[in-house]
Amino acid sequence: MESVGEQSPCPPRGPAPEGTGYGGRVQRRGPGLLRVCVGAVFLWFGVPKFFPAASPAEGVAVRTASKLTFGLLPPDVVLPVLAASETAIGLGLVTGVLLRMALVGFFVHMAGVFSALLLLPGEMWQGIAPVPTLEGQYIIKNVVLVAACLVVAADEWGRPAPP
C-alpha cells in the first residue's frame, strides 16, 4: 500500500484522456490510418481485375456476382464492373473523397463477398464440416476489413456532414 504523498510506479488505470500523449495521437489518427490501409488493399485487389486472369479471386468473384444477379449480367461484364467498383471504393478510402459513399459501397460490396459462403458452398467449405477451403478462408479474412471500416465509419459518421 502507498503512503500519503507517494506516487505509484504503475500508470493509472482506464483510458487516457483523448488527445493526450501517444494514446491520444493513435486515437485521433487511427481511423485515418485504417481508412488508407483498407483502401490500399481494395486497390491492390481491384486493379488486377481489369486485366483478365491477373486476379486469383476473379473466378469466385464472377461466379458469386453471376448468382447474385441471377445470371442477368454475363461474366465478361461482371468482371469489369467488380474491378471498377473495388477500385472506386479503394480510391475513396485512400483519398477520403466521397468517403461516405465509399463506405456505403464498401459495406454493400462486403455483403456480396460474404454471400459466396452461402451461394458457393461446394467451393467454400470442406464437406459438411464447417471448415473453410482456401477460397473460403480468403473470404472469411475480410471480417478484419469490415471491423476496420466500422471504426472508420463510426469516426466519419460521428462528425457533421460536409456542406
MIKOLTI-310647 format. One record per residue (C-alpha): residue in one letter; x, y, z. Coordinates in pm, whole numbers, always signed. Example, Ala and Ser with C-alpha at 12.3 -4.5 7.8 and 13.67 -1.06 7.14 Angstrom:
# residues 2
<node type="A" x="+1230" y="-450" z="+780"/>
<node type="S" x="+1367" y="-106" z="+714"/>
This chain:
# residues 163
<node type="M" x="+0" y="+0" z="+0"/>
<node type="E" x="+121" y="+352" z="-73"/>
<node type="S" x="+187" y="+611" z="+191"/>
<node type="V" x="+32" y="+954" z="+166"/>
<node type="G" x="+218" y="+1159" z="-93"/>
<node type="E" x="+385" y="+857" z="-261"/>
<node type="Q" x="+339" y="+803" z="-630"/>
<node type="S" x="+251" y="+457" z="-760"/>
<node type="P" x="+502" y="+320" z="-1015"/>
<node type="C" x="+207" y="+195" z="-1224"/>
<node type="P" x="+16" y="+426" z="-1454"/>
<node type="P" x="-346" y="+497" z="-1361"/>
<node type="R" x="-600" y="+252" z="-1497"/>
<node type="G" x="-852" y="+335" z="-1764"/>
<node type="P" x="-820" y="+516" z="-2095"/>
<node type="A" x="-606" y="+823" z="-2122"/>
<node type="P" x="-799" y="+1143" z="-2180"/>
<node type="E" x="-848" y="+1192" z="-2553"/>
<node type="G" x="-575" y="+1393" z="-2718"/>
<node type="T" x="-310" y="+1329" z="-2451"/>
<node type="G" x="+17" y="+1153" z="-2510"/>
<node type="Y" x="+85" y="+871" z="-2751"/>
<node type="G" x="-254" y="+705" z="-2693"/>
<node type="G" x="-434" y="+1025" z="-2783"/>
<node type="R" x="-243" y="+1061" z="-3108"/>
<node type="V" x="-320" y="+700" z="-3203"/>
<node type="Q" x="-684" y="+752" z="-3110"/>
<node type="R" x="-705" y="+1060" z="-3335"/>
<node type="R" x="-505" y="+920" z="-3628"/>
<node type="G" x="-604" y="+553" z="-3608"/>
<node type="P" x="-924" y="+575" z="-3814"/>
<node type="G" x="-741" y="+762" z="-4090"/>
<node type="L" x="-466" y="+503" z="-4098"/>
<node type="L" x="-723" y="+221" z="-4112"/>
<node type="R" x="-906" y="+403" z="-4393"/>
<node type="V" x="-593" y="+436" z="-4605"/>
<node type="C" x="-481" y="+78" z="-4539"/>
<node type="V" x="-818" y="-76" z="-4630"/>
<node type="G" x="-829" y="+149" z="-4937"/>
<node type="A" x="-484" y="+28" z="-5044"/>
<node type="V" x="-597" y="-334" z="-5005"/>
<node type="F" x="-904" y="-263" z="-5218"/>
<node type="L" x="-691" y="-104" z="-5488"/>
<node type="W" x="-448" y="-396" z="-5472"/>
<node type="F" x="-731" y="-644" z="-5529"/>
<node type="G" x="-947" y="-431" z="-5760"/>
<node type="V" x="-699" y="-306" z="-6020"/>
<node type="P" x="-582" y="-656" z="-6130"/>
<node type="K" x="-944" y="-744" z="-6212"/>
<node type="F" x="-918" y="-501" z="-6507"/>
<node type="F" x="-672" y="-749" z="-6661"/>
<node type="P" x="-827" y="-1091" z="-6731"/>
<node type="A" x="-664" y="-1379" z="-6542"/>
<node type="A" x="-449" y="-1140" z="-6334"/>
<node type="S" x="-653" y="-1186" z="-6016"/>
<node type="P" x="-663" y="-1528" z="-5848"/>
<node type="A" x="-1001" y="-1432" z="-5699"/>
<node type="E" x="-1171" y="-1341" z="-6024"/>
<node type="G" x="-1334" y="-1682" z="-6079"/>
<node type="V" x="-1504" y="-1691" z="-5739"/>
<node type="A" x="-1596" y="-1323" z="-5768"/>
<node type="V" x="-1755" y="-1369" z="-6111"/>
<node type="R" x="-1945" y="-1684" z="-6010"/>
<node type="T" x="-2078" y="-1515" z="-5695"/>
<node type="A" x="-2180" y="-1196" z="-5878"/>
<node type="S" x="-2346" y="-1401" z="-6153"/>
<node type="K" x="-2553" y="-1585" z="-5892"/>
<node type="L" x="-2641" y="-1259" z="-5716"/>
<node type="T" x="-2763" y="-1109" z="-6044"/>
<node type="F" x="-2946" y="-1432" z="-6140"/>
<node type="G" x="-2723" y="-1461" z="-6446"/>
<node type="L" x="-2854" y="-1135" z="-6594"/>
<node type="L" x="-2502" y="-996" z="-6623"/>
<node type="P" x="-2262" y="-1202" z="-6837"/>
<node type="P" x="-1920" y="-1281" z="-6687"/>
<node type="D" x="-1744" y="-1051" z="-6935"/>
<node type="V" x="-1949" y="-763" z="-6789"/>
<node type="V" x="-1930" y="-871" z="-6424"/>
<node type="L" x="-1552" y="-861" z="-6402"/>
<node type="P" x="-1501" y="-500" z="-6521"/>
<node type="V" x="-1791" y="-386" z="-6301"/>
<node type="L" x="-1629" y="-554" z="-5999"/>
<node type="A" x="-1291" y="-407" z="-6093"/>
<node type="A" x="-1438" y="-57" z="-6125"/>
<node type="S" x="-1636" y="-78" z="-5801"/>
<node type="E" x="-1344" y="-214" z="-5596"/>
<node type="T" x="-1110" y="+45" z="-5744"/>
<node type="A" x="-1357" y="+329" z="-5680"/>
<node type="I" x="-1407" y="+214" z="-5320"/>
<node type="G" x="-1029" y="+192" z="-5277"/>
<node type="L" x="-972" y="+539" z="-5419"/>
<node type="G" x="-1249" y="+682" z="-5200"/>
<node type="L" x="-1096" y="+528" z="-4889"/>
<node type="V" x="-737" y="+626" z="-4972"/>
<node type="T" x="-818" y="+986" z="-5064"/>
<node type="G" x="-1115" y="+1047" z="-4837"/>
<node type="V" x="-1302" y="+1199" z="-5135"/>
<node type="L" x="-1670" y="+1096" z="-5127"/>
<node type="L" x="-1580" y="+892" z="-4821"/>
<node type="R" x="-1936" y="+830" z="-4705"/>
<node type="M" x="-2030" y="+692" z="-5047"/>
<node type="A" x="-1715" y="+478" z="-5048"/>
<node type="L" x="-1807" y="+338" z="-4706"/>
<node type="V" x="-2159" y="+252" z="-4817"/>
<node type="G" x="-2013" y="+90" z="-5129"/>
<node type="F" x="-1766" y="-100" z="-4913"/>
<node type="F" x="-2035" y="-248" z="-4688"/>
<node type="V" x="-2259" y="-340" z="-4983"/>
<node type="H" x="-1962" y="-499" z="-5156"/>
<node type="M" x="-1870" y="-696" z="-4843"/>
<node type="A" x="-2227" y="-829" z="-4820"/>
<node type="G" x="-2182" y="-962" z="-5173"/>
<node type="V" x="-1841" y="-1107" z="-5092"/>
<node type="F" x="-1968" y="-1290" z="-4784"/>
<node type="S" x="-2267" y="-1421" z="-4978"/>
<node type="A" x="-2024" y="-1651" z="-5162"/>
<node type="L" x="-2004" y="-1857" z="-4842"/>
<node type="L" x="-2373" y="-1943" z="-4892"/>
<node type="L" x="-2404" y="-1931" z="-5270"/>
<node type="L" x="-2099" y="-2147" z="-5347"/>
<node type="P" x="-2087" y="-2393" z="-5057"/>
<node type="G" x="-1903" y="-2661" z="-5255"/>
<node type="E" x="-1617" y="-2418" z="-5318"/>
<node type="M" x="-1615" y="-2254" z="-4976"/>
<node type="W" x="-1641" y="-2546" z="-4734"/>
<node type="Q" x="-1469" y="-2884" z="-4697"/>
<node type="G" x="-1753" y="-3138" z="-4698"/>
<node type="I" x="-2023" y="-3091" z="-4436"/>
<node type="A" x="-1784" y="-2975" z="-4162"/>
<node type="P" x="-1760" y="-2601" z="-4101"/>
<node type="V" x="-1400" y="-2599" z="-4223"/>
<node type="P" x="-1335" y="-2346" z="-4498"/>
<node type="T" x="-1142" y="-2424" z="-4813"/>
<node type="L" x="-862" y="-2190" z="-4918"/>
<node type="E" x="-1121" y="-1984" z="-5112"/>
<node type="G" x="-1345" y="-1977" z="-4802"/>
<node type="Q" x="-1055" y="-1858" z="-4588"/>
<node type="Y" x="-984" y="-1588" z="-4847"/>
<node type="I" x="-1337" y="-1458" z="-4794"/>
<node type="I" x="-1356" y="-1503" z="-4417"/>
<node type="K" x="-1042" y="-1294" z="-4359"/>
<node type="N" x="-1243" y="-996" z="-4485"/>
<node type="V" x="-1405" y="-979" z="-4143"/>
<node type="V" x="-1093" y="-783" z="-4041"/>
<node type="L" x="-1155" y="-528" z="-4319"/>
<node type="V" x="-1518" y="-498" z="-4208"/>
<node type="A" x="-1408" y="-432" z="-3848"/>
<node type="A" x="-1158" y="-170" z="-3968"/>
<node type="C" x="-1421" y="+6" z="-4178"/>
<node type="L" x="-1668" y="+1" z="-3888"/>
<node type="V" x="-1412" y="+209" z="-3696"/>
<node type="V" x="-1366" y="+438" z="-3997"/>
<node type="A" x="-1744" y="+471" z="-4044"/>
<node type="A" x="-1802" y="+546" z="-3675"/>
<node type="D" x="-1536" y="+816" z="-3693"/>
<node type="E" x="-1672" y="+962" z="-4018"/>
<node type="W" x="-2040" y="+948" z="-3928"/>
<node type="G" x="-1963" y="+1090" z="-3586"/>
<node type="R" x="-1870" y="+1423" z="-3743"/>
<node type="P" x="-2102" y="+1672" z="-3909"/>
<node type="A" x="-2167" y="+1616" z="-4279"/>
<node type="P" x="-1963" y="+1839" z="-4510"/>
<node type="P" x="-2161" y="+2127" z="-4661"/>
